[in-house]
Amino acid sequence: MPTAIMRVFRGDAKGGGFQEYRVPAEEGMVVLDVIHEIQATQAPDLAVRWNCKAGKCGSCSAEVNGKPRLMCMTRMNIFPEGEPITVAPMRTFPLIRDLVTDVSFNFEMAKRVPAFRPRPRDPDGTYRMQQEDIDRPQEFHKCIECFLCQNVCHVIRDHEDNKRHFAGPRLFVRYAALEMHPLDTNDRRELLKEKMGLGFCNITKCCTEVCPEHIKITDNAIIPLKERVVDEYYDPVLWLVRKLTGRK
């Protein structure tokens, strides 16, 4: 049975470093299995967040060999046998202990998203929507809130001060799901422009690259939101119409 060489970060907000563990690696193991084996046999105090172990809860996010991944969906056999594998906490968020970070920033930003506000029902008491209008935002509902997209976004990863003014990719997916809903009547464009920092995103697509649900965050959420803001505030034709008609 091959031996996995794991270099796992141990420490807290005050400091820490990588500690090496050697674990028997059985066929079919994922990184989370190995972390659990370390907990069970060598480091019972190792802190790690996990829940479903099926790639649907988003809890076990970490940086494996420097790449943001879900540990439960990262198979050990993708790494060269005999080479050390580093497992570190997500860098963008405050460290609590070992592999556990404080992701409450994301939930605080979520509280600032204006709620879904449907238009009145049709005279017969029903809602009618086109299937293509329903299909368009459907992929956004696949988000499992692993926050890997938030973790790699350089706007908040490299600039701590931006966190108060930048919603980030995960929340832009949420805004897009609401803005593109065929029944929603809320207008969030001014909020996105003035307080959510949509303009900070320079569409590098790093968020899309790490999404375990393969949501096209940049192309299908962020860019369409940018287009809506531009149409509202920077379209010269619309500006002229407003100027001539006095409409705000």
Helices and strands as residue ranges (DSSP letters): E 3-12, E 15-24, H 31-41, E 61-64, E 67-70, G 71-73, G 76-78, E 85-88, E 95-97, E 100-101, H 104-110, H 131-135, G 138-142, H 148-152, H 154-157, G 160-164, H 169-179, H 189-194, G 198-200, H 206-210, I 217-222, H 223-233, H 236-245
